[in-house]
Amino acid sequence: MSHDRSLLANAFDLARMPGATDDHRQLRDALRRFVDRELAPHATDWDEAGEFPRSLYRQAAQIGLLGLGYPAEYGGTPCDTLSRIIATIELTRAGSGGLIASLMSHTIMLGPLLAAASQSLCARIVPRILAGEAIGALAVTEASGGSDVARLATRAQLVDPRSPQAGWRLNGSKMFITSGMRADHYLVAARTGEPGARGISLFLV
Ligand SMILES: Cc1cc2nc3c(=O)[nH]c(=O)nc-3n(C[C@H](O)[C@H](O)[C@H](O)COP(=O)(O)OP(=O)(O)OC[C@H]3O[C@@H](n4cnc5c(N)ncnc54)[C@H](O)[C@@H]3O)c2cc1C
């Protein structure tokens, strides 16, 4: 499939953005080099193959892409909104939404994880994801619908603490999960309580 991958990127002119600094220009240039060399030449082949090499996560981490906008204590690089916009726009130059969604699937998972999980859990998981050593995914959508999260049917039940399987057992199925076939860590939404939005919890699987 061919794409006009320059349309959005060319419409965005960093020189005309108020507040743009040399740091923003350096970020744009580094990302553009990465996209031009490592992503765009292979995007169509990877789209057709339905996968791309896992090593790409480490490469993306090495240029600071995976950690952009995340806390320094977990190996990230905090940044401003313009930097996020630059990253998003430069990534469109790859010409493949599937590639970018998969390479960046941690960005939909880490927000809720950082907001809800303990610092010790984050310290165990987040640095590996930002270093490209592990893949993170968010698993919310299921056959009952994706927009209406409050209707999700996957259930989590507490297992008898005396049992060798003590902990939580999740029953249900998810669909349309980006990186769902090969993530190392899934943040899974499951029902632990009453019907509706208030009865839902997140589990790191
Ligand atoms: C490329 C891709 C990647 C995805 N990655 C993930 C992922 O990583 N993790 C994950 O959990 N999910 C993922 N999803 C699923 C995505 O979040 C859902 O597809 C989305 O939430 C819509 O859910 P649905 O497909 O079940 O459609 P539905 O919720 O059934 O909606 C169907 C249609 O009805 C409309 N609609 C729904 N509710 C209303 C309403 N109240 N009022 C008016 N119109 C309404 C919708 O706009 C849509 O047009 C992904 C989907 C795609 C396409």
The ligand as an ORCA input file, in Angstrom:
! r2SCAN-3c Opt
* xyz 0 1
  C      -5.605      0.095     14.930
  C      -6.308     -0.129     16.237
  C      -5.565     -0.330     17.379
  C      -6.215     -0.548     18.593
  N      -5.457     -0.764     19.716
  C      -6.079     -1.005     20.883
  C      -5.310     -1.277     22.067
  O      -4.078     -1.278     22.056
  N      -5.976     -1.543     23.210
  C      -7.342     -1.551     23.277
  O      -7.866     -1.800     24.349
  N      -8.091     -1.298     22.176
  C      -7.493     -1.033     20.985
  N      -8.235     -0.785     19.863
  C      -9.667     -0.830     19.951
  C     -10.294      0.549     19.949
  O     -10.052      1.211     21.174
  C     -11.763      0.316     19.677
  O     -11.870     -0.162     18.356
  C     -12.551      1.567     19.839
  O     -12.603      1.911     21.207
  C     -13.959      1.399     19.288
  O     -14.530      0.246     19.803
  P     -15.288     -0.795     18.837
  O     -14.406     -1.088     17.676
  O     -15.742     -1.944     19.672
  O     -16.517     -0.001     18.293
  P     -17.849      0.333     19.085
  O     -17.530      0.851     20.446
  O     -18.779     -0.843     18.997
  O     -18.404      1.495     18.195
  C     -18.928      1.228     16.888
  C     -19.389      2.522     16.282
  O     -20.395      3.134     17.112
  C     -19.994      4.442     17.488
  N     -20.400      4.671     18.879
  C     -20.079      3.912     19.937
  N     -20.626      4.410     21.058
  C     -21.306      5.516     20.688
  C     -22.091      6.466     21.388
  N     -22.287      6.382     22.705
  N     -22.635      7.474     20.687
  C     -22.451      7.576     19.345
  N     -21.722      6.700     18.627
  C     -21.163      5.685     19.280
  C     -18.479      4.476     17.345
  O     -18.013      5.795     17.064
  C     -18.270      3.561     16.154
  O     -18.443      4.251     14.941
  C      -7.622     -0.557     18.652
  C      -8.367     -0.328     17.488
  C      -7.721     -0.129     16.303
  C      -8.552      0.108     15.067
*
